[in-house]
Amino acid sequence: MSPPSKRSAVAQLQPRRRPTPRELRAARGLVRVRPPEAGEAGAIAELLDQLGYPSTEEQVRARLEALASTPDHSVLVAELSLPTGERIVAGLLALEVGRLLHRDDRHAHLTALVTHRQFRHRGVARALLAAAEMIARREGCAFLHLRSSAMRDDAHGFFRAMGFEETHLAFDKKL
């Protein structure tokens, strides 16, 4: 059996037909944040691709299994329920909780946050971020931090609006 194509991952994420603007407006308040379900690796792969991290459905499935056995990691999806009854995976969040050598308090690191391009500006990222903050507080974290590509100006505006402050300059080195 051949591996699922990129097209099949998109098909799992998007409804059979494109929702109408009226349906999308009606869905605004119907965001449900939950752990991913079996069979959603393709939808998550599509979201990671939109974030700039191309991944196959198999890679995502393996990563989800690995992270599920690590208590300091949380992966959540945002589901939109349309008036037609269709449920759509519209966003993704990954969070890591831990300690740092240079601080006494715990921290939470948002390692991924993405809303499917078709469903942006509908409260999806806001709902995911609220869930991340709830988890971080429950785990006794004193702060929540994230890294965002310098090219994502629209995301930076959202993060500032949500109370984040720009505090660091990050560097990466490929090994």
C-alpha positions as CSV (number, residue, x, y, z in Angstrom):
1,M,0.0,0.0,0.0
2,S,1.4,3.4,-1.0
3,P,1.8,6.1,1.7
4,P,-1.0,8.7,1.8
5,S,-0.4,11.6,-0.5
6,K,-0.2,15.2,0.6
7,R,-3.6,15.7,-1.1
8,S,-5.2,13.1,1.3
9,A,-4.0,15.1,4.3
10,V,-5.7,18.2,3.0
11,A,-8.9,16.2,2.4
12,Q,-8.9,15.2,6.0
13,L,-8.6,18.8,7.1
14,Q,-11.0,20.5,4.8
15,P,-14.7,19.7,4.5
16,R,-16.0,18.2,1.2
17,R,-17.2,21.6,0.2
18,R,-15.9,25.0,1.1
19,P,-17.9,26.5,4.0
20,T,-19.9,29.6,3.0
21,P,-19.0,33.0,4.6
22,R,-22.2,32.8,6.6
23,E,-21.3,29.3,8.0
24,L,-17.9,30.6,8.9
25,R,-19.3,33.6,10.7
26,A,-21.7,31.3,12.6
27,A,-18.8,29.1,13.6
28,R,-17.0,31.9,15.3
29,G,-18.0,31.0,18.8
30,L,-17.9,27.2,18.2
31,V,-14.2,26.5,18.8
32,R,-13.6,23.4,20.8
33,V,-10.0,22.8,22.1
34,R,-9.1,19.1,22.7
35,P,-6.3,16.5,22.4
36,P,-6.0,15.2,18.9
37,E,-7.9,12.1,18.0
38,A,-6.7,9.0,16.2
39,G,-6.8,9.6,12.5
40,E,-6.0,13.3,12.6
41,A,-2.3,13.1,11.9
42,G,-3.0,14.1,8.2
43,A,-4.8,17.2,9.3
44,I,-2.0,18.1,11.7
45,A,0.6,17.5,9.0
46,E,-1.2,20.0,6.8
47,L,-1.2,22.6,9.7
48,L,2.6,22.0,10.3
49,D,3.2,22.5,6.6
50,Q,1.4,25.8,6.7
51,L,3.6,26.8,9.7
52,G,6.6,26.0,7.6
53,Y,7.5,22.6,8.9
54,P,6.6,20.0,6.2
55,S,5.8,16.6,7.7
56,T,4.3,13.4,6.5
57,E,1.3,11.9,8.2
58,E,3.5,9.0,9.4
59,Q,6.0,11.4,10.9
60,V,3.3,13.3,12.8
61,R,1.7,10.0,14.0
62,A,5.1,8.9,15.4
63,R,5.8,12.3,17.0
64,L,2.3,12.3,18.6
65,E,3.0,8.9,20.1
66,A,6.3,9.9,21.4
67,L,5.0,13.1,23.0
68,A,2.0,11.3,24.5
69,S,4.4,9.4,26.7
70,T,6.1,12.6,27.9
71,P,4.1,14.2,30.7
72,D,5.7,17.7,30.2
73,H,4.2,18.0,26.6
74,S,0.7,18.8,25.5
75,V,-0.6,18.8,22.0
76,L,-4.1,20.3,21.4
77,V,-6.2,20.9,18.3
78,A,-8.9,23.4,17.8
79,E,-12.1,22.0,16.2
80,L,-14.7,24.2,14.5
81,S,-18.2,22.9,14.3
82,L,-20.1,24.3,11.4
83,P,-23.9,24.7,11.4
84,T,-24.0,21.8,8.8
85,G,-22.7,19.5,11.5
86,E,-19.2,19.2,9.9
87,R,-16.3,19.3,12.4
88,I,-13.0,20.7,11.1
89,V,-9.6,20.6,12.7
90,A,-8.7,24.3,12.3
91,G,-5.7,24.8,14.6
92,L,-2.9,23.2,16.5
93,L,-0.9,24.0,19.6
94,A,2.1,22.2,21.2
95,L,3.3,23.2,24.7
96,E,6.2,22.1,26.7
97,V,6.4,22.7,30.5
98,G,9.8,22.5,32.3
99,R,12.5,24.1,34.4
100,L,15.4,26.3,33.6
101,L,18.8,26.4,35.3
102,H,18.7,30.2,35.7
103,R,15.2,30.5,37.2
104,D,13.5,28.9,40.2
105,D,10.1,29.0,38.7
106,R,8.7,26.7,36.1
107,H,8.1,27.9,32.5
108,A,5.9,26.9,29.6
109,H,7.2,27.0,26.1
110,L,4.8,27.3,23.2
111,T,6.5,25.2,20.5
112,A,3.8,25.4,17.9
113,L,0.7,27.5,17.3
114,V,-1.0,27.6,13.9
115,T,-4.5,28.2,12.5
116,H,-5.4,26.8,9.1
117,R,-5.2,29.7,6.6
118,Q,-8.9,29.2,5.7
119,F,-10.1,29.7,9.3
120,R,-7.9,32.6,10.6
121,H,-9.5,35.5,12.4
122,R,-12.2,33.4,13.9
123,G,-11.0,32.9,17.5
124,V,-9.1,29.7,16.9
125,A,-5.6,30.8,18.0
126,R,-7.2,32.8,20.8
127,A,-8.9,29.6,22.1
128,L,-5.7,27.6,21.8
129,L,-3.7,30.2,23.6
130,A,-6.2,30.4,26.4
131,A,-5.9,26.6,26.8
132,A,-2.1,26.9,26.9
133,E,-2.3,29.5,29.6
134,M,-4.6,27.4,31.6
135,I,-2.3,24.4,31.4
136,A,0.7,26.6,32.3
137,R,-1.0,28.0,35.4
138,R,-2.2,24.6,36.5
139,E,1.4,23.3,36.2
140,G,2.7,26.2,38.4
141,C,4.5,28.1,35.6
142,A,5.4,31.7,36.1
143,F,5.7,32.6,32.5
144,L,4.8,31.4,29.0
145,H,7.2,32.0,26.1
146,L,7.4,31.3,22.4
147,R,9.6,31.9,19.4
148,S,8.2,33.2,16.2
149,S,9.9,33.6,12.8
150,A,10.9,37.2,12.1
151,M,8.8,37.0,8.9
152,R,5.5,36.4,10.7
153,D,4.5,40.1,11.2
154,D,0.8,39.2,11.5
155,A,1.5,36.6,14.2
156,H,3.7,39.1,16.1
157,G,0.8,41.6,16.2
158,F,-1.5,38.9,17.5
159,F,1.0,37.9,20.2
160,R,1.4,41.5,21.3
161,A,-2.4,41.9,21.5
162,M,-2.5,38.8,23.7
163,G,-0.1,40.3,26.2
164,F,3.2,38.9,25.0
165,E,6.3,41.2,25.1
166,E,9.2,41.0,22.7
167,T,12.1,40.1,25.1
168,H,14.8,38.1,23.2
169,L,16.7,37.7,20.0
170,A,17.0,34.0,19.1
171,F,19.7,32.3,17.2
172,D,19.7,28.8,15.6
173,K,22.5,26.6,14.3
174,K,21.8,23.6,12.2
175,L,23.7,20.5,13.4
